């Protein structure tokens, strides 16, 4: 009787261990393949959904190595929300948010980036200037080229004020003097700094998909 009980106990114990092992394996497997957990923890989840489209559009200009730069730009512009996630309407000479198709927004945004990149390289300015020019236009490239070739927030403020003086009724920060940009209401003088930070955070973020392409130039 004792031997039978021991056999039954050993059999039960082995089965119990196998059940625990299977349960642990299943839990681990579910965690590894749970898209909800990744999206929930990744602040770049929405913009990364556009990374393949951005990469494909950049390939047309042989600039696919800048994919992560454009992802970081989109993060700053819209966090991947809305119909114009690259906020590219104004660069096309349209009113803000005229573009309502994300694909068109990316096409126009990439074209604008390619334009300021080409012009910036021609004028021999640094890369942060090119990023700032996405926000402030090609005129900012000219301004920096005339002031040493290297971007700084102080130079961005100076350039912003010049534009404000040209159109004081247009660039008013909405009349809000508590706006951090006031009185530098043309563009965002901190834009390049913010995109640089996004680039750094992007490297540490959890990817939404395993096959996305987000390689890019460093600052």
Secondary structure, 3 states (H helix, E strand, C coil): CHHHHHHHHHHHHHHHHHHHHHHHHHHHHHHHCCHHHHHHHCCCHHHHCCHHHHHHHHHCCCCHHHHHHHHHHHHHHCCCCCCCCCCCCHHHCCCCCCCCCHHHHHHHHHHHHHHHHHHHHHHCCCHHHHHHHHHHCHHHHHHHHCCCCCCCHHHHHHHHHHHHHHCCCCCCHHHCCCCCCCCCCCCCCCHHHHHHHHHHHHHHCCCCCCCCCCCCCCC
